Amino acid sequence: MIWYKNNDNDIVISTRIRLARNLDGVPFPNALSDKAAATEKIKAALGGGNSALAKDLDFIDLDKSDPEHKARLAEEHLISPQMLKGKGQSVYVSKDRTMSIMLMEEDHIRLQVIMAGNALDEAYDLADKIDSVIEENVTYAFDESFGYLTACPTNAGTGMRASLMLHLPALTLTKNIKNVVASAGGMGIAVRGLYGEGTSAEGNFYQISNQVTMGVTEKEIIEKLKTVTDRIIDMEKKARAVLEKNSPNELADKVCRSYGILKYARKLSSSEAKSLISDVMLGRGMGIIKEKGKILPMECMIMSAPSIIGGGKLGADERDIKRAEFIRENI
Amino acid sequence: MIWYKNNDNDIVISTRIRLARNLDGVPFPNALSDKAAATEKIKAALGGGNSALAKDLDFIDLDKSDPEHKARLAEEHLISPQMLKGKGQSVYVSKDRTMSIMLMEEDHIRLQVIMAGNALDEAYDLADKIDSVIEENVTYAFDESFGYLTACPTNAGTGMRASLMLHLPALTLTKNIKNVVASAGGMGIAVRGLYGEGTSAEGNFYQISNQVTMGVTEKEIIEKLKTVTDRIIDMEKKARAVLEKNSPNELADKVCRSYGILKYARKLSSSEAKSLISDVMLGRGMGIIKEKGKILPMECMIMSAPSIIGGGKLGADERDIKRAEFIRENI
């Protein structure tokens, strides 16, 4: 199941587990001249195409992929944005696009599982299982006191980053999002814009993830993230209830207008589309909007991202026209 | 035919002819204590219910009408806004609501014909015919040198005000409307907001009318107004062509978004509704919007006016909600 397809969640959109692993005795990618050899070693460990795992994976050499294909993988969160410009990098993607194994990113291996909705346990269990399969055939860089060694020390220890994409329109609208960031930060959980560090929270999408990877177990990370997530869901629901109680007509008007604009506009910038789609997701979540187009809002958003809608070929104006057309026909 | 029903004109919306007449030897209404007697005299002249004309007319005593009924007559332009607050006034309205004869307004008789579209000749011919019928049975205040005498000297002479309601969105958008006002003014034609003097041009609706009533014949007034109207239509069409040539996507986006908002909003102020409806009329006129609701935009505008949608009972917020509901379901 591709995480953004047929995904009608309106608060916890998706869950992601990422494990950073490196080959023992091989320099980290930033200091590695022969990335091809390291890549071959991992490919062999994954069973060379014969294991059950290997049969479920498609290998993509990013050096041989066109920019549009790479851009799409990044939009789907199957590779990191940094890999769009990398060299000597590749990725395994599972048939159901739930799992990807990025090779020669910051670390030799970045194993990722991404699932729709609030699915920390399932995502972690799958990541852990695949990790064990790989570890049967390869020796990871591991230190008894530090744990898994990584290119950047902030990832060492468990090597795990668990994150959830949250959609928090009511907390944003009522300006309570600052409290969320502060309270999560106090528990060692970072809150950022959708595409990781340094990006803003366009469309009211936030990513929360663990900051600490060392001196804690994977289970502890998961449990802490669950606690914070449940607390934020509760805060968002309360903020929605307040909006509904204090200004039901204004709320309905706002989300319905946004839907009307998406269904009729002839030009839509990426940023405006995200904001309007966020409104529609809120409207659907609160039962105000019941109409349903060919695809759900979240898929509209991903499929109308600049790199996908433009195919790397169109200028901004043409993209805005094509985006409006796509959304108009599908939402 | 009610002028605003099934009216798909997008530049010249309607044509109105108004003749001011007074009874000979009776003080003008502002100085008249016994308005009832003057009213009876005119009622008798109109045939007392037996003539063909009288059979086509419904008599409405405005003192006995509830505020909602009067407000609706004003929105339909069958009585003047001033008559909402008057005393001792009444109006005859023809079955097809093309004609009204206001009694004891500023003058004893204000005969009005209102038709959809650009119809100066037809409207004048009808007004002239009715005027003759009335004059067969009553002596008008008339002076050989001044012409028809009226309460306000600016109406004396022909007693005629011919006006057209124009919808000039492109001239407004391109800021050329000032040239229109100046050039029409130079020919003795006034350009004003929709509801006459002192009102702004909400929704890009303007009323043009003759300023001079004395020293010219009715035919001369009509011909001059036709010339100015044709010139303005031409200017508006050219302005639309420029918009279509220079920014077709932005134009389509603007009118389609307005349609989307009208079809989905849950709250609409009167002023916003007019502005959005103006966009939709422009979009229909330019062939950009082809969808058609239960009723045409102009009727939506009239039927969602504050006095009609609120029925004199609702507050502004409730009216905005009811207006959005009415427009959403009908446009």
Boltz contact constraints between the chains, C-beta under 6 A:
constraints:
  - contact:
      token1: [A, 249]
      token2: [B, 266]
      max_distance: 6.0
  - contact:
      token1: [A, 249]
      token2: [B, 267]
      max_distance: 6.0
  - contact:
      token1: [A, 249]
      token2: [B, 321]
      max_distance: 6.0
  - contact:
      token1: [A, 252]
      token2: [B, 266]
      max_distance: 6.0
  - contact:
      token1: [A, 253]
      token2: [B, 265]
      max_distance: 6.0
  - contact:
      token1: [A, 253]
      token2: [B, 266]
      max_distance: 6.0
  - contact:
      token1: [A, 253]
      token2: [B, 267]
      max_distance: 6.0
  - contact:
      token1: [A, 256]
      token2: [B, 264]
      max_distance: 6.0
  - contact:
      token1: [A, 256]
      token2: [B, 266]
      max_distance: 6.0
  - contact:
      token1: [A, 257]
      token2: [B, 261]
      max_distance: 6.0
  - contact:
      token1: [A, 257]
      token2: [B, 264]
      max_distance: 6.0
  - contact:
      token1: [A, 257]
      token2: [B, 265]
      max_distance: 6.0
  - contact:
      token1: [A, 259]
      token2: [B, 264]
      max_distance: 6.0
  - contact:
      token1: [A, 260]
      token2: [B, 260]
      max_distance: 6.0
  - contact:
      token1: [A, 260]
      token2: [B, 261]
      max_distance: 6.0
  - contact:
      token1: [A, 260]
      token2: [B, 263]
      max_distance: 6.0
  - contact:
      token1: [A, 260]
      token2: [B, 264]
      max_distance: 6.0
  - contact:
      token1: [A, 261]
      token2: [B, 257]
      max_distance: 6.0
  - contact:
      token1: [A, 261]
      token2: [B, 260]
      max_distance: 6.0
  - contact:
      token1: [A, 263]
      token2: [B, 260]
      max_distance: 6.0
  - contact:
      token1: [A, 264]
      token2: [B, 256]
      max_distance: 6.0
  - contact:
      token1: [A, 264]
      token2: [B, 257]
      max_distance: 6.0
  - contact:
      token1: [A, 264]
      token2: [B, 259]
      max_distance: 6.0
  - contact:
      token1: [A, 264]
      token2: [B, 260]
      max_distance: 6.0
  - contact:
      token1: [A, 265]
      token2: [B, 253]
      max_distance: 6.0
  - contact:
      token1: [A, 265]
      token2: [B, 257]
      max_distance: 6.0
  - contact:
      token1: [A, 266]
      token2: [B, 249]
      max_distance: 6.0
  - contact:
      token1: [A, 266]
      token2: [B, 252]
      max_distance: 6.0
  - contact:
      token1: [A, 266]
      token2: [B, 253]
      max_distance: 6.0
  - contact:
      token1: [A, 266]
      token2: [B, 256]
      max_distance: 6.0
  - contact:
      token1: [A, 267]
      token2: [B, 249]
      max_distance: 6.0
  - contact:
      token1: [A, 267]
      token2: [B, 253]
      max_distance: 6.0
  - contact:
      token1: [A, 321]
      token2: [B, 249]
      max_distance: 6.0
